[in-house]
Amino acid sequence: MQPVNKQSDVNKASDYAMTDFTLTVMDKNGNPSRIIAGKAMAHYPEDDSTEVIMPSAQFLEAGKDTWLINAEKSTTQGKGDDILLIGNVIISQKENPDVELRTEQLNLDTLHNTAYTDLAVTMKSPYGATESVGLHASLEDKMINLHSRVKGHYDAPTIQ
């Protein structure tokens, strides 16, 4: 048995919680930057962490595509600049829902609009699928760097 160095999740007490919620996060100019919904959310003052069960988020920016992110659970600390998404993580764009990225765990940096994982990733579109182990994505630039063991297939659309 390993020694326990920090308070067990079972013993953590939240100072506030919500169920079946939707909240809007504003940017520094007072414009909506994120809409976050979930089944449950709790904040834990011991480590200033927040946990969301079944999070669903929209990342908004005027004149740009809206990113949609869903997972089974998310955790963050402090202001929520870095978010860890856990379990059946799905990323897509509101304007193009046929293209999606799936993984089991994803780190999201909301300050730099980047996402990364070292786990298996699957990207699918109407024309094919690509798999890899690990990725780094720049959501702002719509660029994805696949780390290793990349394989996939692409069926070019027919020209009419």
N, C-alpha and C positions, 0 to 999 in steps of 0.2 A: 504494500500500500504506500502511495506517495503522500508526503506531508502536504497539508493544506496551508498555503501561504496567504491567501486572501479570503475574504468573506465569501461563503458559498452563495450561489445564486438563489438557493432555497431560502436563505436567511436575509437576503436583501429586502429592504423596505423602501417602497417608492414614496416620494413626497407629493407626486401628482400622477394621475393616470386618466386616460380617455378610452372610450370604446366607440366603435363604428363612427369614426371621425373623418373630417376633411378639413385641412388647414391650408392657408395660402401664405407663402413666405414672400416678403417684399424685398426688392433690391434697394440700394442706397438712394435711388430716386423716387421710391414709393410705388414702383411698378411691380406687378406680380412676376416672380422669377421661378417659383416652384409651387405646384399644387400637390399636396401629399395627403393620401387617404390611407386608412388601415382599419383592421378589425380591432386592434388594441394598441395602446402606447403607454409606456410607463417611464418615468424619469427617476433615477436613483442618485441621491445626493452624495453618497459615500464616494463615488468616483466620477460624478457628474456625467453619467452615461444615460443614454436613452435607448430603449428597445421598442421596436415596432413589429407587431405580428401582422402578416399579410400586407406589407406595404405596397402601395401603388403610387408612383410619382410621375408628374409631368414637369419637364424642365422647359421653361418658356423664355424666349428672347424674341423681341419684336423683329420681324423680317427674316427670321430663321426658322428652320424646322423644329417642331416640338418633339423632344425625345420622351418616350414612355418607358418606365422601368417598373417591373413587378418582381416580387420574391416572396418566399415564405416568411422571412424574418430579416430585420436589419438592426444594426447597432451603431451607435456613434457616441462621441464624447464632446463635451463643451458645446460650441456653437453649431456643430454638425457639418463642419467643413469636409471631414473625411468620414465616409459611410461604408460600412461593411455589409454587403448584401449576401444572405446565406439561403441556399435551397431553391432550386428551380428558378434561377434568375433569368429573366427574359427582358431584352432590350429591343425596342423597335421605334419607328418614327410614326407619329400620328398621320402624317401625310403619305406614308408609304408602308402600310402595315404588313405587306407581303414579304418584307425583308426583316429578318429577326436574328438576334444573336442569343444563344443559350449557354449557360454554364451553371455550376453548382455554387460558386462563390465569386464575388466581384468586389473589388475595392474601388470606390467612387470618390474622386477628389473634386468637390463642387467649386472650389476656388479656381482651379485650372481647367475645369471641364474635361477631365481625363478619367479613364477607367482602366483597370488592369487586373489580371489574374494569372496565376501559375498553373491553374487547373485546365482540364479539357474544355474546349470551346467548340460549338457548332454554329455556323452561320448558314442560314437558308434563305433562298429567294425563289421566285417562280422558275428560274432557269438553272438551279443547281444547289449544291451544298458544299461547304468547306469545313473541314475539321482541323483542329490544331491543339497543341498543348501550350497554353499561355498566350496572352495578348496584351497589348497596350493600345488604347484607343484615344484619339483626340476628338472629342465630340464636336468641338467648334470647327475643326478642319475637315471633319468626316474622313479621317485617316485611321486605319487599323493596321498595326504591325503584329503579325502572327509570329510567335517565338520559335516553335519547333514542331516536328512531326506533322507538317502540313500536308494535307491530302484533300482532294475534292474532285467534283465533276461539274461541268458547265455545259448546258445545252443551249446553244445560241438560238435566239428567237428567229423565226422564219421571216424572210423579207417578202413583203407583199407588193 
